[in-house]
Amino acid sequence: MAVTFALPKAAPFLIEQDYASYSCEQHGIWAELVRRQMPQLERHAAQEYLDGFDALCLPYDRLPNLAAVSARLQSRTGWNATPVSGFMPAGAFFEMLACRRFPTTTWLRNRESLDYTPEPDIFHDVFGHVPMHAHPVFADFLAYYGRLCSGLEDAAILERIGRVFWYTVEFGLIRQGGEVKVYGSGLISSNGECANVLHSGCTVRPFVLDEVLRTPVKVDEMHHLLFAIESFDEIYEAMHTIEDRIDRGSRLDD
Ligand SMILES: [Fe+2]
């Protein structure tokens, strides 16, 4: 198959979304998650996220059909929300990003876990991530990230670049209209994380690449420090800078 040929590392993880198998209860959980999160996002999400959400016509009242979402996304930026079976090795993940296919889980948290899931589910992946992929510069940045990382093998260098992913794609902030807005999926898809950053004293510093590269990721606690860009051009340019440094032999640890 063409997909297997194009994605040799990721192919074993590609699945179909069995949309008909979602229950009424699951569609209701999706609707409740959206209903709980939207007031916060209408006030505090980046405009580009809200524009993407509208452009992709993400449903409020039922789980999204990934084929329909991808059809709208593909015509805008060439990106696609591709169903995968779950956690993927880094090489397969980077390979998919480089091909503008976002690895998208199809399972949904249950009603007892509305606030938190240790593994990403379809709410985190589609509600949280996918709207940003409709923005041309963010879309190019994410593909650039995948392309660059898929050509690297040094684990220490990849860990450093992973910090850029963490502080942008997952927990990114942007200044708009004199306010800090959220665009990272870990914030968009989590009421608690979002509230922590906006109202509980999380320090927000300007996105300075060297500081981001020096700041380790902490996955099991609320953030005390995050970084705000002024425009999405900054993170695209950051990838250029990283690539130049690697080409000149830097290990990104200076
Ligand atoms: Fe994520």
Residues whose N, C-alpha, C, O or C-beta is under 5 A from the ligand:
A	BS01	LIG	S185
